[in-house]
C-alpha cells in the first residue's frame, strides 16, 4: 500500500510516495521476511525531482528513512 510523505531535504520541501513492509519473524513453518522500504515519485513543487536527486538519491533515501523511523 502506497503512503505519501514530505521531507525538508537541504532546505527544500520534497513530496514522495513510499511502500513499507515491516519485518516478519521467522517461524518453524514460515521463513520470515526482511523489512522492505521503497521510495518513488519524488517531487518538488509538483515537478518530478528524480533528475535533481540523481547523484544524491542514496543520501535522500537515508534521510527519509531516518525521519520516518525517528518520528
C-alpha positions as a Python dict, from the first residue, in 0.01 Angstrom:
ca = {
    (1, 'X'): (0, 0, 0),
    (2, 'X'): (144, 337, -103),
    (3, 'X'): (177, 615, 151),
    (4, 'X'): (261, 978, 88),
    (5, 'X'): (521, 1176, 280),
    (6, 'X'): (710, 1503, 280),
    (7, 'X'): (1059, 1591, 397),
    (8, 'X'): (1272, 1902, 415),
    (9, 'X'): (1593, 1799, 242),
    (10, 'X'): (1870, 2057, 202),
    (11, 'X'): (1624, 2341, 257),
    (12, 'X'): (1360, 2220, 7),
    (13, 'X'): (1028, 2052, 82),
    (14, 'X'): (1008, 1730, -123),
    (15, 'X'): (699, 1513, -158),
    (16, 'X'): (726, 1139, -218),
    (17, 'X'): (534, 815, -220),
    (18, 'X'): (663, 508, -43),
    (19, 'X'): (586, 148, 41),
    (20, 'X'): (694, -6, 369),
    (21, 'X'): (665, -372, 457),
    (22, 'X'): (774, -446, 814),
    (23, 'X'): (1000, -731, 917),
    (24, 'X'): (819, -1062, 964),
    (25, 'X'): (972, -1302, 1212),
    (26, 'X'): (1078, -1648, 1103),
    (27, 'X'): (884, -1942, 1243),
    (28, 'X'): (916, -2315, 1205),
    (29, 'X'): (667, -2312, 916),
    (30, 'X'): (743, -1967, 768),
    (31, 'X'): (1084, -1841, 653),
    (32, 'X'): (1008, -1482, 756),
    (33, 'X'): (1067, -1170, 555),
    (34, 'X'): (1307, -876, 592),
    (35, 'X'): (1171, -523, 615),
    (36, 'X'): (1135, -358, 277),
    (37, 'X'): (1122, 13, 202),
    (38, 'X'): (1074, 169, -142),
    (39, 'X'): (1061, 541, -222),
    (40, 'X'): (927, 660, -556),
    (41, 'X'): (757, 958, -726),
    (42, 'X'): (978, 1219, -560),
    (43, 'X'): (858, 1568, -649),
    (44, 'X'): (944, 1927, -566),
    (45, 'X'): (655, 2173, -602),
    (46, 'X'): (470, 1909, -805),
    (47, 'X'): (757, 1859, -1052),
    (48, 'X'): (949, 1531, -1087),
    (49, 'X'): (1273, 1567, -887),
    (50, 'X'): (1443, 1241, -988),
    (51, 'X'): (1696, 1416, -1215),
    (52, 'X'): (1769, 1673, -944),
    (53, 'X'): (1843, 1399, -690),
    (54, 'X'): (2016, 1161, -931),
    (55, 'X'): (2358, 1179, -761),
    (56, 'X'): (2213, 1214, -409),
    (57, 'X'): (1937, 954, -408),
    (58, 'X'): (2105, 727, -151),
    (59, 'X'): (2155, 1020, 87),
    (60, 'X'): (1794, 1129, 26),
    (61, 'X'): (1666, 776, 95),
    (62, 'X'): (1865, 755, 420),
    (63, 'X'): (1731, 1094, 528),
    (64, 'X'): (1372, 985, 460),
    (65, 'X'): (1416, 652, 642),
    (66, 'X'): (1578, 824, 943),
    (67, 'X'): (1299, 1080, 951),
    (68, 'X'): (1023, 818, 931),
    (69, 'X'): (1174, 580, 1186),
    (70, 'X'): (1257, 853, 1440),
    (71, 'X'): (911, 1016, 1439),
}
